[in-house]
């Protein structure tokens, strides 16, 4: 028998249960967005804090070579452990959200099961390719001197094996929990994982540093993730009775619809963050090539930037995934007026939070650097470079929201193209600036790239807002005509009865 959810007409009630999945389609749209976003952001910001805690331990115990190794390895780690998995989840959300909106619970469960099966296959493939190549990868990333090479090689050994598994479950399945409107549960899981990571960092770095070196940071991350992964799997395998999205035996075979939608959405979703990955790889390459005797210093500074930028990226992702959950659900219910308002609110809510965070980071930059490295000379030289990098990063939200709207609307080609535009600017600047200016000016590239992305994002958002406004007006007109037709039929029936 097909499972269904008992959905009450919340629009007729004065009090709405925010934890009900139907709240995504019935609650006041700004309140729904804030409910999803604030809970998501808290979880994502806590994740950022443990990433920064890793850097603090690395900087204090392993110094500039450790920070440089962390910077070099970050691009591949983000790509394999986070970005690919998050991007695959976007494709699943594009199917699961509308299915929930239309109360097709069996379909939603089948899509979730196929997504989990895809994650299992991914976990089998990645370590088989990456572990044998880890030494070549370490050298290719620019770790050509000791002890940076040793630190990086030992770190990626752990991350390309257990790290992929740990992140796959966490990063892949938590968006499905949010799609069910269980944002607080997802937030608590992220907080617990982050606290465990910090505790394990303190234990490993203080007790096993001489034996494990850089592996201390990697093991802390992997173990803290795996511990909460146990509950996540317990939830989706039916251990929590209130869970709607559960794995189903019917979904153990891939369908053409699922694969087509997932991989069509995958490209623009990956493109959402590929500029950051390319930027990290090219920045490290250009620093190694043009940095001269300051290459290690610039690498350490850029390593800090890659960690600190997460204080902007993670809140943006929190709003982004909340936005995807809401828009996909409302698309399933064809509530175009709500979608029009949602697009407007999502863009400006994202901008509002990022402006505040960016201003705080720029203002407190010397004190923040001190947490990672107490050398005053390092602080004095690193501060202006990091301030350059962060000057325009508050603009990064618009292109993400624009891409999300296009993806959920099925316009994946346009979503990919606008991300390609941003990536092109990134590559051109990173290659040309060192040819004419000192290599330190590449620290301006993140701000310039995101500002250009914001401009094109605003154009897309204006177009999409007008589109959904027209659709809402057409929908309202059709409803009015249908109502008039029903009234006319009722009147005619009444006349016939009188005659």
PEWO-V790426 format. One line per field, one symbol per residue. phi: phi as a letter, one per 40 degrees, with the letter a starting at -180 (. if undefined). A space follows every 50 residues. Layout:
BEGIN
phi: ???
END
This chain:
BEGIN
phi: .ccbbcbcccccbcbbccccdcccbbcdcccccccccccccdccccdccc cccdcccccccbgccccccccccccccccccbcdccccccccccccdccc ccgccdcdcccccccccccccdcccdccccccbccccdccchcbbccdcc ccccccdcccbccccccdccccccdcccccgccccccccccccccccccc dcccccbbdccbfccdcccccccccccccccdcdcccgcbcccccbcbcc ccbcbccccccccccccccccdbddccccccccccccccbcgcbcccccc cccccccccccbcccccdcccccccccccccccfcccccdccdccccccc cdcccccccccccbdccccdccacccccccccdcccccccdbcccccccc cccccccccgccccdccccccccccdcdccccdccbbdccccccddcccc ccccccccccccccccccccccccccccccccccccccccccccccccc
END
